[in-house]
Amino acid sequence: MEYTFLGNTGEKISRIGLGAWQFSESWGLTEYEAAKRVIQEAHAQGINLIDTAEVYGRGMSEEFVGRALMELGLRDSFLVASKIPGDFLAEHDVYKAVERSLKRLQVEEIDLMQVHWPPCWHNIPTCEYMRALEKLVHMGKLRYIGLSNFPPVLIDEARYCLSTEDVVSIQVRYNLAERDAEKEILPYAEREGLTLLAWSPLAKGALTGKYTPDNLPRFQDVRSGEAVFHPENFAQVYKLVEVLAEVGSKYGKSPSQVALNWLVSSSPVVVPIPGAKSEEQVRSNAGGAGWRMSYEDWLRIEEASSRVRITRVLW
Ligand SMILES: NC(=O)c1ccc[n+]([C@@H]2O[C@H](COP(=O)([O-])OP(=O)(O)OC[C@H]3O[C@@H](n4cnc5c(N)ncnc54)[C@H](OP(=O)(O)O)[C@@H]3O)[C@@H](O)[C@H]2O)c1
């Protein structure tokens, strides 16, 4: 495993993290012991960053993560990142939500608390929730503050609200089929020294090579409405997957590992957080770091990826 640092904090984090949304009905991994095995294997592979959120399984993911780290004696081996939803950002709700996360995670202090998305519906001023989060850092309940799904203009505003702390990370959708993050967010993160936590780095499984245009599973899970799996889009994505498979065959790597490696090697601040439903998947995903493809292969993927244009206007 390769390591980097979380923003400018000096905290050592693995270049590939573990996404824990999978521990929820949304993705179907609802058996605690199975989740515990995934976390144990992540540790064995050198992964030390785990990403959860209050909304994942309405607390189930946080509970599983907290319980597993406690039972496995791994609490100090992981940097645990959680998220407070954009709906809970009134000051009193921030305090209440963090109190509940602390209980579910069974910790005195949460390593990284991210604002999951900006408050869209409730007209809460940015400084109200950012100041509340900063207060929680002062009180020893949170260590670091991050943002998720914020555009640069709002990240600037959020940082302006803080006095003694700074935002250390930004989490956004970023994968080889969906590269909009490169337009504004990635340059911002690189310039400002923020870690960019890439969510859906495997395009929810579309880049793994196990789905084909003729074998698009009828997802009963969260993916049923995902644009990337719409036949119109997936036909393009699959051409990219074929290139990933060809490049991977040179290095003995799977398409998923090549897809993750491309993200890791393209920017020093990008840390993909692929979700895993089994020990095999987490083991495979850890193999997305620790090696480099040739420039020629990187460029081949860059070109194939640039040809993909996902449309979300589907009805
Ligand atoms: N901040 C946000 O708003 C936000 C939004 C979404 C996600 N996230 C975070 O990002 C994490 C990852 O994103 P994601 O869950 O959307 O998608 P993802 O990581 O792109 O894809 C995960 C899915 O791909 C399949 N998979 C994973 N590893 C594989 C492997 N090695 N081989 C074959 N298949 C594999 C699994 O599903 P199947 O086996 O069923 O195909 C898995 O559930 C989440 O867990 C969450 O922590 C954050």
The ligand as a Tripos MOL2 file, in Angstrom:
@<TRIPOS>MOLECULE
LIG
   48    52     1     0     0
SMALL
NO_CHARGES

@<TRIPOS>ATOM
      1 N1        -20.0600   11.8560   -0.5390 N.am      1 LIG1
      2 C1        -21.0060   11.3170   -1.2600 C.2       1 LIG1
      3 O1        -22.0220   11.9550   -1.6030 O.2       1 LIG1
      4 C2        -20.8700    9.8880   -1.6690 C.ar      1 LIG1
      5 C3        -21.6970    9.3470   -2.6590 C.ar      1 LIG1
      6 C4        -21.5140    8.0100   -3.0230 C.ar      1 LIG1
      7 C5        -20.5160    7.2470   -2.4070 C.ar      1 LIG1
      8 N2        -19.7410    7.7940   -1.4320 N.ar      1 LIG1
      9 C6        -18.6620    7.0140   -0.7650 C.3       1 LIG1
     10 O2        -17.8640    6.4170   -1.7670 O.3       1 LIG1
     11 C7        -17.8060    5.0040   -1.5640 C.3       1 LIG1
     12 C8        -17.6790    4.2910   -2.9060 C.3       1 LIG1
     13 O3        -18.6120    4.7720   -3.8710 O.3       1 LIG1
     14 P1        -19.8330    3.8660   -4.4160 P.3       1 LIG1
     15 O4        -20.2630    2.9710   -3.3620 O.co2     1 LIG1
     16 O5        -20.8180    4.8420   -4.9800 O.co2     1 LIG1
     17 O6        -19.2620    3.0980   -5.6640 O.3       1 LIG1
     18 P2        -17.9140    2.3630   -6.1500 P.3       1 LIG1
     19 O7        -16.9030    2.3250   -5.0850 O.co2     1 LIG1
     20 O8        -17.5610    3.0140   -7.4320 O.co2     1 LIG1
     21 O9        -18.4600    0.8950   -6.4760 O.3       1 LIG1
     22 C9        -18.6800   -0.0050   -5.4450 C.3       1 LIG1
     23 C10       -19.3170   -1.2770   -5.9640 C.3       1 LIG1
     24 O10       -18.5560   -1.8340   -7.0350 O.3       1 LIG1
     25 C11       -18.4860   -3.2530   -6.8830 C.3       1 LIG1
     26 N3        -17.0660   -3.5770   -6.6210 N.ar      1 LIG1
     27 C12       -16.2500   -2.9650   -5.7170 C.ar      1 LIG1
     28 N4        -15.0150   -3.4780   -5.7730 N.ar      1 LIG1
     29 C13       -15.0280   -4.4170   -6.7330 C.ar      1 LIG1
     30 C14       -14.0460   -5.2860   -7.2540 C.ar      1 LIG1
     31 N5        -12.7880   -5.2620   -6.8130 N.pl3     1 LIG1
     32 N6        -14.4000   -6.1310   -8.2450 N.ar      1 LIG1
     33 C15       -15.6510   -6.1530   -8.7230 C.ar      1 LIG1
     34 N7        -16.6350   -5.3490   -8.2710 N.ar      1 LIG1
     35 C16       -16.3320   -4.4840   -7.2720 C.ar      1 LIG1
     36 C17       -19.3820   -3.6170   -5.7110 C.3       1 LIG1
     37 O11       -20.7270   -3.8240   -6.1470 O.3       1 LIG1
     38 P3        -21.2530   -5.1640   -6.8600 P.3       1 LIG1
     39 O12       -20.3920   -6.2790   -6.4120 O.co2     1 LIG1
     40 O13       -22.6800   -5.2800   -6.4440 O.co2     1 LIG1
     41 O14       -21.1500   -4.8590   -8.3500 O.co2     1 LIG1
     42 C18       -19.3700   -2.3520   -4.9010 C.3       1 LIG1
     43 O15       -20.5100   -2.2290   -4.0960 O.3       1 LIG1
     44 C19       -19.0840    4.6680   -0.7790 C.3       1 LIG1
     45 O16       -18.9700    3.4630   -0.0450 O.3       1 LIG1
     46 C20       -19.1850    5.8850    0.1280 C.3       1 LIG1
     47 O17       -18.3230    5.7220    1.2450 O.3       1 LIG1
     48 C21       -19.8920    9.1070   -1.0680 C.ar      1 LIG1
@<TRIPOS>BOND
     1     1     2 1
     2     2     3 2
     3     2     4 1
     4     4     5 ar
     5     4    48 ar
     6     5     6 ar
     7     6     7 ar
     8     7     8 ar
     9     8     9 1
    10     8    48 ar
    11     9    10 1
    12     9    46 1
    13    10    11 1
    14    11    12 1
    15    11    44 1
    16    12    13 1
    17    13    14 1
    18    14    15 2
    19    14    16 1
    20    14    17 1
    21    17    18 1
    22    18    19 2
    23    18    20 1
    24    18    21 1
    25    21    22 1
    26    22    23 1
    27    23    24 1
    28    23    42 1
    29    24    25 1
    30    25    26 1
    31    25    36 1
    32    26    27 ar
    33    26    35 ar
    34    27    28 ar
    35    28    29 ar
    36    29    30 ar
    37    29    35 ar
    38    30    31 1
    39    30    32 ar
    40    32    33 ar
    41    33    34 ar
    42    34    35 ar
    43    36    37 1
    44    36    42 1
    45    37    38 1
    46    38    39 2
    47    38    40 1
    48    38    41 1
    49    42    43 1
    50    44    45 1
    51    44    46 1
    52    46    47 1
@<TRIPOS>SUBSTRUCTURE
     1 LIG1         1 GROUP 0 **** ****
